[in-house]
Amino acid sequence: MEQAEIQVKYERYIEKEKDLVHRMAAVEELIIPDNFNYDRISALSNEALQKFKKIKPRTLGQASRISGVNPSDVQILMVYMGR
């Protein structure tokens, strides 16, 4: 009985978390165009700008795992990509 109550109580929360995981996985796979001009994004940190230009990540997931790149830099990049 107790297990059923817990399941009912947290079911909506668990479903929301699963949905968030699916959406984040889709964002990870978004392709960054080969000719993407990072210089046009003035909101990027200087470190992120330099690393994106040097490393040239293929996806947002790769960009998010570059040392020195903040989550806000990845979000800004996603906005400029039109996502």
N, C-alpha and C positions, 0 to 999 in steps of 0.2 A: 504494500500500500504506500509506504513512504517513498519508494523509488518512483512510483507512478506520479505522486504529487510533485516530486522534484522535476520530473520530466515535463509535466504540464506547466509548471511554474517558469522554467527556463527555456522552453521550446522556442519562443519568439526570439529570445536573445541568441540562441544557438544558430537559428536560421539566418539572422542578420549577420552574424560573424562568418558563416559559411559564404554568404553572398559577398561580403567584403573581401574574403580570400580569393574568390573567383574573379572579382573585378581587379584586384591588385595583380593577379597573375596575368590578366589580359594587358594591363598597363606595362608590365615587365617586358612583354613581347613587342611593344610598339616599335616599329623600325624608324630610325633616324635617317633621313635621306643622306646619301653620300656627299651631296653638294650643300649641305646645311650650313648657313652663314651664322656662326655663333657671335660674330662681331656686332650684329644688329641688335643683340639683346643686352641693353645697358644695365639691366637689373641683375645680371649674373655677378657673382663674386669674381674678383680678379683671378683667384686660384682656380675656380671652376672653369672660367673661360680659357685659361691657359691649358688646363688638363684636357678639356674637351677638344681643343684644337690639336693638341699633341697626340692624344690617344685615339680620337675619332671613334667613339663607341658606336656600335651598330644598333643597339636597342636602348630604351630607357632603363631597362634592368641593368645593363652593363654600365650605363652612365651613373646609376645610383650606387654602384659598388666601387667607384673610383675613390681612392683615398683623398680626403680633402674636399670632396663634393658634398654639400649639405642637402638634406631633403628639400629645402626651399629652392635650391638651384635646379633640382630635378623637376619640381612643380612648375617653376618658371619656364623651363625648357618645354615641358608638356603643353603649357598654355601657348607658347609661340609656335608649336607644331600644329596647333589648332585642335587639340584634344580636350 
